[in-house]
Amino acid sequence: MSAPGNGPVLALVGATGAVGGVMIDIINGRESVPWGEIRLIASPRSAGKKLTVRGAELTVLALAPEVFDGVDVAMFDVPDAVSAEWAPIAAARGAIAVDNSGAFRMDPEVPLVVPEVNADAIAVRPKGIIANPNCTTLSMMAALGALHREFGLRELVVASYQAASGAGQEGIDRLHAEIEAVAGKQLGARAGDVREALEAAGLSVEDTPFTAPLAMNVVPWAGSLRDGGWSSEELKVRNESRKILGIPDLKVSATCVRVPVVTTHSLAVHAVFGSEVTVERAHEIFAAQPSIVLVDDPAKGSFPTPSDVVGGDPTYVGRVRQALDFPTALDFFVCGDNLRKGAALNTYEIAEELAVRG
Amino acid sequence: MSAPGNGPVLALVGATGAVGGVMIDIINGRESVPWGEIRLIASPRSAGKKLTVRGAELTVLALAPEVFDGVDVAMFDVPDAVSAEWAPIAAARGAIAVDNSGAFRMDPEVPLVVPEVNADAIAVRPKGIIANPNCTTLSMMAALGALHREFGLRELVVASYQAASGAGQEGIDRLHAEIEAVAGKQLGARAGDVREALEAAGLSVEDTPFTAPLAMNVVPWAGSLRDGGWSSEELKVRNESRKILGIPDLKVSATCVRVPVVTTHSLAVHAVFGSEVTVERAHEIFAAQPSIVLVDDPAKGSFPTPSDVVGGDPTYVGRVRQALDFPTALDFFVCGDNLRKGAALNTYEIAEELAVRG
């Protein structure tokens, strides 16, 4: 598939990064792909590396304007600043850029797309750029989109249980190192004992991607500080949910909390709708959605947990309850792999949707 | 203090258990106590043990009707069934029973008390029994009580981050063993890899207090199954909050989730009030409350986390935000040691309040 053939040309920018690696796994795992050619692109530092994609060894190309010539769809899995500079260049060379960074998500001229929720939005892209949502927002979009179509979503109160890999490979390595530092010690009973154990193991508690110890702890912070004490992550959940679902006045309160889980974000969702909802009907809606796996039989210990669903593509939904004191509200718990559906998979699904639509 | 002297007689039933041990620490840590005598009581199996309380070595007495003779206040830190049988016996012998189990909390003839919220409720106790709330509910009561007095609480949406010690010493030991089993391995990337590591370390994943792996995971379940898919823990949060705050029609939705933290429960709280609220006024209210420590300067990385507050008596509150789309709502994050304020401390504070009131 990597040799020029019939079909559009796909480029992957950021092919050697953490999400880029998951992207290649996803492309390799597809039964078939619509692409006539696949180009791998990375910073000049990583150019020349060889990676195997669907059986063919591909040489990573250095990021430059010319590499986008002839490209139909260019997926960007790179930091915000790189996307901000290079996605418009790719678009100017004729590619449709599908960007997984935060650079364009709230740009009114850039659609923000989750294919099973608002696939049609990809058709209107005046800048030639389509954005992929933040991983925390994405984790609940398939479930909320399906419920919204039937009941009309009005309000959302969300608390997150976010994985370390949301902070990249650095976050994954840090959590593993912290768990090693606290293991075998009877910690967690006295204020500061975890912090001391990390320092004793040579882990700086100042210079960490999580601001505070994450092992044997939870950290109510993700992103950077915005007005009113809100974190950037919490505002993304609000603003991106509104844009994807097409509900500009959706009421949203989110509290984003990091937990000592390597990969897979979870969310406790309280969703208020315009009409009455039942657990039975919600179960039917979830069961009918191909990208959702319903795991909801607490009598048998059946509910989604991150360590049981990591590595998979679907959104896992469970603990569905009709809110006792809010007749039009549902409470539920959702888990989604933040590196797959939360990042690479959704970006790739947008790219395939573009290929299908021609 | 343990020899008969001037002052009322205090009994501690369950003196040799996990919460009982914390209770003795609390009694030993008080600057002064009002008691003329303290009696330690446990099951016949633990009777005869010697424990030091405020410098005096006390022999644990076997639970029997006669040990309550002459007792003014009897604190119960025992399982529900033991409380259900023995608190009425203590009351019949003339003691006021302060019970930390779930046996009497929703009994309309038993007050459910958090001293800084509803101390006056202890005066009306037709059964001679006063109940101490569930630890998850307790973690947010000081904060919500203070806000309710000024703004009038109407609705509550809560997601919990509950510690392993909520499941007792067995829960603490299990989490330590699980962390040891996963440490030093690159786990958390593939579904089931944590489960396999636990089994390889000889830890049954069927026979666990948490239903699912807790290390490198979060588990959206605590308690037992009730109607409509709700857990008993979630219904306690709803029903006990209503009773303590004296708001019978308070609207509550709670999702209770266990996290790999040894001790200290955290809660993400979305609270809707009857009148407009500001972060500034909420900060003033929290700062004026002796039992609350306000930790809320995210620009400096300042917010409460369990591992930084465990072992302390206060409730720690941070991440206070005016909800952007709900003009009368606040979002905040609260941490409280579930073995201290969440259990032993509040029970002891009720006992001292009784001693003060005579």
Chai-1 contact restraints between the chains, C-beta under 6 A:
chainA,res_idxA,chainB,res_idxB,connection_type,confidence,min_distance_angstrom,max_distance_angstrom,comment,restraint_id
A,V157,B,V157,contact,1.0,0.0,6.0,A-B,restraint_1
A,V157,B,H270,contact,1.0,0.0,6.0,A-B,restraint_2
A,A159,B,A159,contact,1.0,0.0,6.0,A-B,restraint_3
A,A159,B,A268,contact,1.0,0.0,6.0,A-B,restraint_4
A,Y161,B,V218,contact,1.0,0.0,6.0,A-B,restraint_5
A,I179,B,A183,contact,1.0,0.0,6.0,A-B,restraint_6
A,E180,B,A183,contact,1.0,0.0,6.0,A-B,restraint_7
A,E180,B,G184,contact,1.0,0.0,6.0,A-B,restraint_8
A,A183,B,I179,contact,1.0,0.0,6.0,A-B,restraint_9
A,A183,B,E180,contact,1.0,0.0,6.0,A-B,restraint_10
A,A183,B,A183,contact,1.0,0.0,6.0,A-B,restraint_11
A,G184,B,E180,contact,1.0,0.0,6.0,A-B,restraint_12
A,G188,B,V262,contact,1.0,0.0,6.0,A-B,restraint_13
A,G188,B,T263,contact,1.0,0.0,6.0,A-B,restraint_14
A,A189,B,T263,contact,1.0,0.0,6.0,A-B,restraint_15
A,R190,B,G311,contact,1.0,0.0,6.0,A-B,restraint_16
A,A191,B,D308,contact,1.0,0.0,6.0,A-B,restraint_17
A,A191,B,V309,contact,1.0,0.0,6.0,A-B,restraint_18
A,A191,B,V310,contact,1.0,0.0,6.0,A-B,restraint_19
A,A191,B,G311,contact,1.0,0.0,6.0,A-B,restraint_20
A,V194,B,S307,contact,1.0,0.0,6.0,A-B,restraint_21
A,T211,B,G301,contact,1.0,0.0,6.0,A-B,restraint_22
A,A212,B,T305,contact,1.0,0.0,6.0,A-B,restraint_23
A,P213,B,S307,contact,1.0,0.0,6.0,A-B,restraint_24
A,M216,B,V261,contact,1.0,0.0,6.0,A-B,restraint_25
A,M216,B,S307,contact,1.0,0.0,6.0,A-B,restraint_26
A,N217,B,T305,contact,1.0,0.0,6.0,A-B,restraint_27
A,N217,B,P306,contact,1.0,0.0,6.0,A-B,restraint_28
A,N217,B,S307,contact,1.0,0.0,6.0,A-B,restraint_29
A,V218,B,Y161,contact,1.0,0.0,6.0,A-B,restraint_30
A,V218,B,V259,contact,1.0,0.0,6.0,A-B,restraint_31
A,V218,B,S266,contact,1.0,0.0,6.0,A-B,restraint_32
A,V219,B,T305,contact,1.0,0.0,6.0,A-B,restraint_33
A,P220,B,F303,contact,1.0,0.0,6.0,A-B,restraint_34
A,P220,B,R319,contact,1.0,0.0,6.0,A-B,restraint_35
A,P220,B,F333,contact,1.0,0.0,6.0,A-B,restraint_36
A,W221,B,F303,contact,1.0,0.0,6.0,A-B,restraint_37
A,L225,B,P298,contact,1.0,0.0,6.0,A-B,restraint_38
A,L225,B,A299,contact,1.0,0.0,6.0,A-B,restraint_39
A,G228,B,R321,contact,1.0,0.0,6.0,A-B,restraint_40
A,G229,B,R321,contact,1.0,0.0,6.0,A-B,restraint_41
A,W230,B,R321,contact,1.0,0.0,6.0,A-B,restraint_42
A,K251,B,D325,contact,1.0,0.0,6.0,A-B,restraint_43
A,V252,B,D325,contact,1.0,0.0,6.0,A-B,restraint_44
A,S253,B,H270,contact,1.0,0.0,6.0,A-B,restraint_45
A,S253,B,A323,contact,1.0,0.0,6.0,A-B,restraint_46
A,S253,B,D331,contact,1.0,0.0,6.0,A-B,restraint_47
A,T255,B,A268,contact,1.0,0.0,6.0,A-B,restraint_48
A,T255,B,D331,contact,1.0,0.0,6.0,A-B,restraint_49
A,V259,B,V218,contact,1.0,0.0,6.0,A-B,restraint_50
A,V259,B,V259,contact,1.0,0.0,6.0,A-B,restraint_51
A,P260,B,P260,contact,1.0,0.0,6.0,A-B,restraint_52
A,V261,B,M216,contact,1.0,0.0,6.0,A-B,restraint_53
A,V262,B,G188,contact,1.0,0.0,6.0,A-B,restraint_54
A,T263,B,G188,contact,1.0,0.0,6.0,A-B,restraint_55
A,T263,B,A189,contact,1.0,0.0,6.0,A-B,restraint_56
A,S266,B,V218,contact,1.0,0.0,6.0,A-B,restraint_57
A,A268,B,A159,contact,1.0,0.0,6.0,A-B,restraint_58
A,A268,B,T255,contact,1.0,0.0,6.0,A-B,restraint_59
A,H270,B,V157,contact,1.0,0.0,6.0,A-B,restraint_60
A,H270,B,S253,contact,1.0,0.0,6.0,A-B,restraint_61
A,P298,B,L225,contact,1.0,0.0,6.0,A-B,restraint_62
A,A299,B,L225,contact,1.0,0.0,6.0,A-B,restraint_63
A,G301,B,T211,contact,1.0,0.0,6.0,A-B,restraint_64
A,F303,B,P220,contact,1.0,0.0,6.0,A-B,restraint_65
A,F303,B,W221,contact,1.0,0.0,6.0,A-B,restraint_66
A,T305,B,A212,contact,1.0,0.0,6.0,A-B,restraint_67
A,T305,B,N217,contact,1.0,0.0,6.0,A-B,restraint_68
A,T305,B,V219,contact,1.0,0.0,6.0,A-B,restraint_69
A,P306,B,N217,contact,1.0,0.0,6.0,A-B,restraint_70
A,S307,B,V194,contact,1.0,0.0,6.0,A-B,restraint_71
A,S307,B,P213,contact,1.0,0.0,6.0,A-B,restraint_72
A,S307,B,M216,contact,1.0,0.0,6.0,A-B,restraint_73
A,S307,B,N217,contact,1.0,0.0,6.0,A-B,restraint_74
A,D308,B,A191,contact,1.0,0.0,6.0,A-B,restraint_75
A,V309,B,A191,contact,1.0,0.0,6.0,A-B,restraint_76
A,V310,B,A191,contact,1.0,0.0,6.0,A-B,restraint_77
A,G311,B,R190,contact,1.0,0.0,6.0,A-B,restraint_78
A,G311,B,A191,contact,1.0,0.0,6.0,A-B,restraint_79
A,R319,B,P220,contact,1.0,0.0,6.0,A-B,restraint_80
A,R321,B,G228,contact,1.0,0.0,6.0,A-B,restraint_81
A,R321,B,G229,contact,1.0,0.0,6.0,A-B,restraint_82
A,R321,B,W230,contact,1.0,0.0,6.0,A-B,restraint_83
A,A323,B,S253,contact,1.0,0.0,6.0,A-B,restraint_84
A,D325,B,K251,contact,1.0,0.0,6.0,A-B,restraint_85
A,D325,B,V252,contact,1.0,0.0,6.0,A-B,restraint_86
A,D331,B,S253,contact,1.0,0.0,6.0,A-B,restraint_87
A,D331,B,T255,contact,1.0,0.0,6.0,A-B,restraint_88
A,F333,B,P220,contact,1.0,0.0,6.0,A-B,restraint_89
